[in-house]
Amino acid sequence: MKKILLLFFPLIIFGQTNKSTCETLFKINEIIQEKHYKPKALNDSLSKYVFTAFLSELDKNNKLFLVNEIENLKKHKYKIDDYIETKDCQFLKDFYKVYSTAIVRNNKIYNELEKELISFESTETILFSREPFPYVSNEIELQKRIKKTTIFQILKNIAETSKNKDSLIQNFSKLSIQSKKKVFELYKCKTAELNYSELEFNSKFLNVFCSYFDPHTSYFSKEDDDKELIDKVPLEDGKLTFSLESNESTIPSSRNPSVGFF
């Protein structure tokens, strides 16, 4: 598996082959500390940032995990810097296990809800906030939250089909069936994208780790579409490129454009 790491100011690209995630993480930090224009220390501040940012990357709106799952993961919150130094990446397996469990649970909830004959005559309250709501305590609360948001989305889709209130009322039964189908099809598409392999999951963590140093420092695996990578990276002159070979040496390269796999 080949991977690259992109850094700007200047842009640095790392390639790796057949390394464990821990070895990759250790090497990324080692080279950032040496080559980055303004490296940051490996300390509790990094650990806190990476822990929080990674959870947000996995579950932006706190609709996936339960309170007890987050509490169990908090034991890692200020230790990630220590794990990197000792090359101990067991914490990533803990994260992946919790994430995989949450994905299976949510799929189960949505599959059961899809089969349910949803009533649109009940009185429900939907709250909105610019900030994510707190994690729920148990699966029953999660089911209620998902059901409320699903009903809201179905009704929202119906409302957006026409400004004619009488027409909406007259065709509500047909529209609700169509809208429900659309909502669950969309969910299934999103779920397919969220079913990460452990390798994909770890790559997301590596990208979050890189972002701590500056917003232009990114990690991509070879699994990323080549064209998508080209679109993400502005192809300008004056970039510095480094490749990381299997012997873990750092080799300057002048490849242009500054996107490459090694």
Secondary structure, DSSP 8 states (H G I E B T S, - for coil): -EEEEEETTTTEEEEEES--HHHHHHHHHHHHHHHSSS---SSHHHHHHHHHHHHHHH-TTS-S-BHHHHHHHGGGTTTHHHHHHHT--HHHHHHHHHHHHHHHHHHHHHHHHHHS---SSS-------SS----BSSHHHHHHHHHHHHHHHHHHHHHTT-S-HHHHHHTHHHHHHHHHHHHHHHHHHHHHHH---HHHHHHHHHHHHHHTT-TT-EEEETTS-HHHHHHHS---SS--EEEE-TT--EEEE--SSS----
